[in-house]
């Protein structure tokens, strides 16, 4: 079995420690230098897909006619209910007056 422990030198420091530090600093310096020397990308490639606009974003007459018809139907229903309520209120007033 291999023993990977660091050996101590005569002055009490580890032999591999300084070597590892120097190699790490050298690699870090080289990476920073290469990163700063490389030109930044000036172009980007993308795929453009065209899709149909969602129904909520259609313009003008594409959506307004069905919506207006629905509003008109709702208003007619409300008008019919109000007229029935008025007729019932008048009948109740007549009965109370008698």
LONU-952038 format. One record per residue (C-alpha): residue in three letters; x, y, z. Coordinates in Angstrom, 2 decimals. Layout:
<kelum residuo="ALA" px="X" py="Y" pz="Z"/>
...
end
This chain:
<kelum residuo="UNK" px="0.00" py="0.00" pz="0.00"/>
<kelum residuo="UNK" px="1.32" py="3.43" pz="-0.92"/>
<kelum residuo="UNK" px="1.92" py="5.95" pz="1.81"/>
<kelum residuo="UNK" px="0.95" py="9.45" pz="0.59"/>
<kelum residuo="UNK" px="1.87" py="11.34" pz="3.73"/>
<kelum residuo="UNK" px="4.28" py="14.23" pz="3.37"/>
<kelum residuo="UNK" px="7.77" py="13.75" pz="4.67"/>
<kelum residuo="UNK" px="9.33" py="16.35" pz="6.92"/>
<kelum residuo="UNK" px="12.62" py="17.86" pz="5.90"/>
<kelum residuo="UNK" px="15.49" py="18.71" pz="8.22"/>
<kelum residuo="UNK" px="14.17" py="22.22" pz="8.95"/>
<kelum residuo="UNK" px="10.72" py="20.90" pz="9.94"/>
<kelum residuo="UNK" px="8.65" py="21.98" pz="6.89"/>
<kelum residuo="UNK" px="6.88" py="19.65" pz="4.51"/>
<kelum residuo="UNK" px="8.63" py="19.09" pz="1.20"/>
<kelum residuo="UNK" px="5.48" py="18.86" pz="-0.89"/>
<kelum residuo="UNK" px="3.66" py="21.82" pz="0.66"/>
<kelum residuo="UNK" px="5.68" py="24.60" pz="-0.95"/>
<kelum residuo="UNK" px="5.77" py="22.79" pz="-4.26"/>
<kelum residuo="UNK" px="1.96" py="22.41" pz="-4.21"/>
<kelum residuo="UNK" px="1.52" py="26.08" pz="-3.34"/>
<kelum residuo="UNK" px="3.84" py="27.20" pz="-6.13"/>
<kelum residuo="UNK" px="2.16" py="24.95" pz="-8.70"/>
<kelum residuo="UNK" px="-1.29" py="26.22" pz="-7.61"/>
<kelum residuo="UNK" px="-0.21" py="29.86" pz="-7.81"/>
<kelum residuo="UNK" px="1.38" py="29.22" pz="-11.22"/>
<kelum residuo="UNK" px="-1.76" py="27.58" pz="-12.58"/>
<kelum residuo="UNK" px="-3.94" py="30.36" pz="-11.19"/>
<kelum residuo="UNK" px="-1.69" py="33.02" pz="-12.73"/>
<kelum residuo="UNK" px="-1.69" py="31.25" pz="-16.08"/>
<kelum residuo="UNK" px="-5.50" py="30.97" pz="-16.02"/>
<kelum residuo="UNK" px="-5.95" py="34.64" pz="-15.21"/>
<kelum residuo="UNK" px="-3.49" py="35.66" pz="-17.90"/>
<kelum residuo="UNK" px="-5.12" py="33.44" pz="-20.56"/>
<kelum residuo="UNK" px="-8.59" py="34.64" pz="-19.55"/>
<kelum residuo="UNK" px="-7.63" py="38.28" pz="-19.86"/>
<kelum residuo="UNK" px="-5.80" py="37.74" pz="-23.17"/>
<kelum residuo="UNK" px="-8.75" py="35.96" pz="-24.84"/>
<kelum residuo="UNK" px="-11.09" py="38.33" pz="-26.71"/>
<kelum residuo="UNK" px="-14.68" py="38.41" pz="-25.48"/>
<kelum residuo="UNK" px="-17.25" py="36.82" pz="-27.77"/>
<kelum residuo="UNK" px="-18.70" py="39.30" pz="-30.24"/>
<kelum residuo="UNK" px="-21.42" py="37.15" pz="-31.77"/>
<kelum residuo="UNK" px="-24.15" py="34.98" pz="-30.42"/>
<kelum residuo="UNK" px="-26.00" py="32.31" pz="-32.34"/>
<kelum residuo="UNK" px="-29.65" py="31.69" pz="-31.63"/>
<kelum residuo="UNK" px="-32.54" py="29.88" pz="-33.22"/>
<kelum residuo="UNK" px="-35.54" py="32.11" pz="-33.87"/>
<kelum residuo="UNK" px="-38.95" py="30.47" pz="-33.85"/>
<kelum residuo="UNK" px="-42.09" py="32.25" pz="-34.91"/>
<kelum residuo="UNK" px="-45.26" py="31.16" pz="-33.15"/>
<kelum residuo="UNK" px="-48.82" py="32.32" pz="-33.45"/>
<kelum residuo="UNK" px="-49.69" py="35.10" pz="-31.00"/>
<kelum residuo="UNK" px="-51.76" py="33.95" pz="-28.04"/>
<kelum residuo="UNK" px="-55.46" py="34.62" pz="-28.20"/>
<kelum residuo="UNK" px="-55.29" py="37.17" pz="-25.41"/>
<kelum residuo="UNK" px="-53.06" py="39.42" pz="-27.52"/>
<kelum residuo="UNK" px="-55.05" py="39.42" pz="-30.75"/>
<kelum residuo="UNK" px="-56.03" py="42.87" pz="-31.89"/>
<kelum residuo="UNK" px="-59.23" py="44.73" pz="-32.60"/>
<kelum residuo="UNK" px="-62.03" py="42.94" pz="-34.36"/>
<kelum residuo="UNK" px="-60.49" py="39.53" pz="-33.89"/>
<kelum residuo="UNK" px="-61.74" py="39.40" pz="-30.31"/>
<kelum residuo="UNK" px="-64.04" py="42.38" pz="-29.84"/>
<kelum residuo="UNK" px="-67.10" py="41.04" pz="-31.72"/>
<kelum residuo="UNK" px="-67.53" py="37.83" pz="-29.67"/>
<kelum residuo="UNK" px="-66.90" py="39.73" pz="-26.45"/>
<kelum residuo="UNK" px="-69.41" py="42.43" pz="-27.34"/>
<kelum residuo="UNK" px="-72.02" py="39.78" pz="-28.18"/>
<kelum residuo="UNK" px="-71.45" py="38.14" pz="-24.81"/>
<kelum residuo="UNK" px="-71.78" py="41.49" pz="-23.02"/>
<kelum residuo="UNK" px="-75.01" py="42.26" pz="-24.90"/>
<kelum residuo="UNK" px="-76.48" py="38.87" pz="-23.92"/>
<kelum residuo="UNK" px="-75.57" py="39.45" pz="-20.28"/>
<kelum residuo="UNK" px="-77.14" py="42.93" pz="-20.34"/>
<kelum residuo="UNK" px="-80.35" py="41.51" pz="-21.82"/>
<kelum residuo="UNK" px="-80.52" py="38.93" pz="-19.04"/>
<kelum residuo="UNK" px="-79.98" py="41.62" pz="-16.41"/>
<kelum residuo="UNK" px="-82.65" py="43.81" pz="-18.01"/>
<kelum residuo="UNK" px="-85.17" py="40.94" pz="-17.98"/>
<kelum residuo="UNK" px="-84.44" py="40.21" pz="-14.31"/>
<kelum residuo="UNK" px="-84.82" py="43.88" pz="-13.37"/>
<kelum residuo="UNK" px="-88.14" py="44.16" pz="-15.19"/>
<kelum residuo="UNK" px="-89.43" py="41.07" pz="-13.34"/>
<kelum residuo="UNK" px="-88.28" py="42.55" pz="-10.03"/>
<kelum residuo="UNK" px="-90.02" py="45.85" pz="-10.83"/>
<kelum residuo="UNK" px="-93.25" py="44.04" pz="-11.73"/>
<kelum residuo="UNK" px="-93.10" py="42.04" pz="-8.49"/>
<kelum residuo="UNK" px="-92.41" py="45.20" pz="-6.47"/>
<kelum residuo="UNK" px="-95.42" py="46.96" pz="-8.05"/>
<kelum residuo="UNK" px="-97.69" py="43.98" pz="-7.28"/>
<kelum residuo="UNK" px="-96.51" py="43.97" pz="-3.66"/>
<kelum residuo="UNK" px="-97.15" py="47.73" pz="-3.39"/>
<kelum residuo="UNK" px="-100.70" py="47.26" pz="-4.72"/>
<kelum residuo="UNK" px="-101.36" py="44.45" pz="-2.25"/>
<kelum residuo="UNK" px="-100.03" py="46.54" pz="0.64"/>
<kelum residuo="UNK" px="-102.17" py="49.51" pz="-0.41"/>
<kelum residuo="UNK" px="-105.38" py="47.46" pz="-0.49"/>
end
